[in-house]
Amino acid sequence: MEQLEEQIAHLIRAVDDLSDVVARQEGEIATLTRRVHMLMQREGERESQTTGGTVTGDERPPHY
């Protein structure tokens, strides 16, 4: 019985640790998503100002 209690305690700690990691990663993903969105907007604005076109994201570079 004592061994099972010890294993449960270790598992609870592991779950808590993993929960903290997931919560931290969720915040990082949200931050990175906002940054990517901001950069895409900025690039789209820059492209439309310089060429009058729009950025589609799947255009091939001119050297292809």
Contact map, one row per residue, 1 for C-alpha under 8 A:
1111100000000000000000000000000000000000000000000000000000000000
1111110000000000000000000000000000000000000000000000000000000000
1111111000000000000000000000000000000000000000000000000000000000
1111111100000000000000000000000000000000000000000000000000000000
1111111110000000000000000000000000000000000000000000000000000000
0111111111000000000000000000000000000000000000000000000000000000
0011111111100000000000000000000000000000000000000000000000000000
0001111111110000000000000000000000000000000000000000000000000000
0000111111111000000000000000000000000000000000000000000000000000
0000011111111100000000000000000000000000000000000000000000000000
0000001111111110000000000000000000000000000000000000000000000000
0000000111111111000000000000000000000000000000000000000000000000
0000000011111111100000000000000000000000000000000000000000000000
0000000001111111110000000000000000000000000000000000000000000000
0000000000111111111000000000000000000000000000000000000000000000
0000000000011111111100000000000000000000000000000000000000000000
0000000000001111111110000000000000000000000000000000000000000000
0000000000000111111111000000000000000000000000000000000000000000
0000000000000011111111100000000000000000000000000000000000000000
0000000000000001111111110000000000000000000000000000000000000000
0000000000000000111111111000000000000000000000000000000000000000
0000000000000000011111111100000000000000000000000000000000000000
0000000000000000001111111110000000000000000000000000000000000000
0000000000000000000111111111000000000000000000000000000000000000
0000000000000000000011111111100000000000000000000000000000000000
0000000000000000000001111111110000000000000000000000000000000000
0000000000000000000000111111111000000000000000000000000000000000
0000000000000000000000011111111100000000000000000000000000000000
0000000000000000000000001111111110000000000000000000000000000000
0000000000000000000000000111111111000000000000000000000000000000
0000000000000000000000000011111111100000000000000000000000000000
0000000000000000000000000001111111110000000000000000000000000000
0000000000000000000000000000111111111000000000000000000000000000
0000000000000000000000000000011111111100000000000000000000000000
0000000000000000000000000000001111111110000000000000000000000000
0000000000000000000000000000000111111111000000000000000000000000
0000000000000000000000000000000011111111100000000000000000000000
0000000000000000000000000000000001111111110000000000000000000000
0000000000000000000000000000000000111111111000000000000000000000
0000000000000000000000000000000000011111111100000000000000000000
0000000000000000000000000000000000001111111110000000000000000000
0000000000000000000000000000000000000111111111000000000000000000
0000000000000000000000000000000000000011111111100000001000000000
0000000000000000000000000000000000000001111111110000011000000000
0000000000000000000000000000000000000000111111111000000000000000
0000000000000000000000000000000000000000011111111100000000000000
0000000000000000000000000000000000000000001111111111111000000000
0000000000000000000000000000000000000000000111111111111000000000
0000000000000000000000000000000000000000000011111111100000000000
0000000000000000000000000000000000000000000001111111000000000000
0000000000000000000000000000000000000000000000111111100000000000
0000000000000000000000000000000000000000000000111111110000000000
0000000000000000000000000000000000000000000000111011111000000000
0000000000000000000000000000000000000000000100110001111100000000
0000000000000000000000000000000000000000001100110000111110100000
0000000000000000000000000000000000000000000000000000011111100000
0000000000000000000000000000000000000000000000000000001111100000
0000000000000000000000000000000000000000000000000000000111110000
0000000000000000000000000000000000000000000000000000001111111000
0000000000000000000000000000000000000000000000000000000001111101
0000000000000000000000000000000000000000000000000000000000111111
0000000000000000000000000000000000000000000000000000000000011111
0000000000000000000000000000000000000000000000000000000000001111
0000000000000000000000000000000000000000000000000000000000011111
